Amino acid sequence: MTRFSANLGFLWNELSLPDAIRAAKSAGFDAVECHWPYETPAADVAAALQETGLTMLGLNTTRGNPGENGLTALPGRDVEARAAIDQSIAYAKAIGTPNIHVMAGFATGDAAHATFVENLRYACDTAAGDNITILIEPLNRYDAPGYFLGTSAQAAEIIAEVDRPNLKLMFDCYHLQIMEGDLTRLLVDRLPITGHVQFASVPERTEPDCGEINYTHIFAHLESLGYDAPLGAEYKPRGTTEEGLSWMSSL
């Protein structure tokens, strides 16, 4: 049976993070994940997770300055990038989170590639002792023009070059359908290097009950491939979060 994780960056984002965790539990989610939890004391989040029995599956490194979207591939910003990595690892340790999405940022070229690789090695080596997996996520060129990481093929090459067992792909069906399509075959190819799967409708990025992706097929396909971890519901609700949750039973 398919299990789901509520991404609290989009779902119940009008609530405090501890209350959003409680709301996700009440709605029947099996886990939670978030974007940037750092303004909420880790002790408060840990208490809500313990109360509900949920795991916070993942969180992101900070975006950086206003208008930025990560620091890890930005040449000359290594000190800030590694401080952001250290911050995310410390927070993840405090709340028992097994995955960290390390955000690349807006960059291009060979220097950005080399910077990204070296900072990812730092992240993986620093996180390894706490059994934390580092994730990298391709973002589509319409929502994040100029973002360094744009395709799963680029991500696969970087994962091979970094050569650390705790570096994996964040397979976001929304972004990868826009950039590459053919998700059925792409999942077969990329699942061996995938650490987490997320989903939303395309092109609206709303509940997964509309648009061009047949998630009944995708969820069944993932199950047939042996993927049994909770799938991340990272979509923007059309109305309130509760009003849009019928997909959890219909799919």
N, C-alpha and C positions, 0 to 999 in steps of 0.2 A: 504494500500500500504506500502510495506517495505521501511524503511528509513535507511540511512547509515551514519556512522561517520568515518571520515578519521583519522587513527592513524598516526600522523605526526612524530612518532619515526621511522617509516619505509617509509612512503609515503612523497615524496618531501623533504627528509631529506638533500638534497644538498642546500636547500634554508634556509634563516633565518626563524625562527618560525613565525614572522608576515607575511612574504611573502608566507610561506607554507599555512597559514590560508587563505590567499587571493586565492591561487591556488585551494584549496579544494572547496571554494565557487564557483569559476569559473567552476569547473568540475561537480558541481551539488550535492555535499555532503550536508547533512542536519545538520551536526555537526562535531566537531573535537575532538580529544583527543591526548595526548602526553605521553612521558615517563618522561624525566627529563628536565624541562624548565628553571632551576634555573639560567643559565648563561644569559638568556634574561631578561631584566628589565620587571617586571610585567606590568608596565604602557604601554609599547610598545605592549605587547600581548593583554592587555585590549582594547587598541585603535583599533587594527586589528579586534578583535571580535566585537566591537561596529560598526565598518565600514561595516563588512560583515553580521552582524546579526546572526552570528553563536555562539553556546555555546561550550566552552571547557568542554567536559563531564567528563574527568578524567585526572589525572596525578599520577606519582609514587613517593613514598619516595625514597631518594637517596640509591644507592647500598652500599655505605661505601667506604672502602679502595680498591685499585686495586685488582681485583680477587674476590671481595666479591659480593654478590647478595642480599643485604638487611641485616638489623641489628636486626630486631624485635624479632627473636627467639634465639638470641645469648646470652647465659648466661654470665653475667659480663659486658655486653655492654649496659646496660639500659640507662645510661646517654646519650650516642651517639644516641641510638635508639629513645629516646624521643625528643632529639634535632632535629632529622630528621623528626619526626612526626610534631613537632611544625613548622618547616620550611615549610613543605608541606601544612599545614593548613593555614598558613599566606599567602602563594602564592595563594592557592585556593580561599581564601576570596577576595584577590585583583583582581582576574580575573573572579569571579563568577562561579567557578567550583564546581559541586555538589558531586563529587566522588573522593576519594583518594585510590589508591592501595597501601597498606602497605606491603612492601616486607619482607618476613620472613628471608631469608638468608640460608646459608649452615650450617645445624645443625641436630642433632638427639638425641633422648632419652627423659627421663622424665623432666630433667632440662630445656631443650629447649622448651618442651611443656608448662611447667609452666611459663617460661619467655614470650613466645609468648602470652599466655592468659592474663597475667597481663599488658603487653605493649599494647595489643589490647583494653583492658578496658580503659587504659589511653587515647588511641587515640580516642575511641568512646566518652568518656566523654568530652574530650577537644573539639571535633568537633561538639558535639550535639547542642550547642548554636547557631551555624551558619548553621544548617540544612545540614551538610555535612555527607555523607555516607562513611563509611570505607569498603573497599573491600579487600578480600583475594583471591589469585589465585593459584590453584594447577598448578605446572609446571611439564612437563614430564621428566622422568629420563634419556632420551637420550640427550636432549638439556641442562638440568640443573641437572646433577648427583649430588646427595647429598643435593639437596634443601629440606628444612624441610617439605614443604607442597606438597604432590604428588597426592592426590585423592580427589574427591568431597565428599566421605564419611568422610575422615579425616576433611575436611573443615566443613562439616555439624556438626560434633561432637564438633569442636571448637566453631562454631557459637552458638550452644546451651549452651556450658559451659560459654562462655563470657557473654551471656545473656544481650545483648544490642540491642535495636531496630534498630540502625543505623550501624550494622555490617552485611554485605551481601557477597555472593559468586560472584566472577568474573568467569563466565562460558565461558571459552575459548574453542571453539569447537576443535581447533587444538590440544591443550594439552590433553583434555579429550578424544578425539577419540583415541589418542595414548595410554593413560593409561587405559581407561575403555571401549571405544566403545559403541555400542548400544545407540547412541545419542538420538534417538527418545524417548525411554523410560526414559533415563536419564534426558532429559529436563522436562518431566512430573514430575519426582520425585524432581528435584532440583529447578524448576522455583520459587516455593514459597520463597526460600531463596536467589534468584539471584538478584543482583543489576545491572549487565551489562553483555552483551553477545558479544564475539568477535569471529572472524572466519578467517581462511586461509586454503589453500589446505593441504592435508596430503598425502604423507609425505614431500612434497617439501617446504611447508610454503610459497607458491607463491599465485598468484591470485586464487580465488575460482572456477575456471572454469576447473579444472583438478583434478586428484587424486581420493581417495577412498571415499570422502564425496560428496553426492548428495545435493548441497546447494539449488537447486530448491525445493527439498523436505523439507529440514531443515527450510528454510525461510517461506515456506507455513505452516509448522507445528507450528512454533513459532506464526505466525499470528492466527492460529486456536486455540492456547492456550491463546490468548488474550494479548500476549506480543507485545507492539506497540512502545517501545522506539527505538531510532536508534541503529543499530547493528554495532559493531566496526570492521572496515576493518584493521586488524593488520597482514599484510602479507608483504613479501619482494618481490618487483616487479622483474619480469624476465628481464625487460629492464628499460626504463624510466617509471615513474608512469603513464604518459598520454597514453603511448602505450598499457598499460595493462588494461584500464578501460572499455573495451567493456562488461565485466561481469555485469556492473551496469544496462545495459538494457537487456542483454540476460537472466539474472537470475531474 
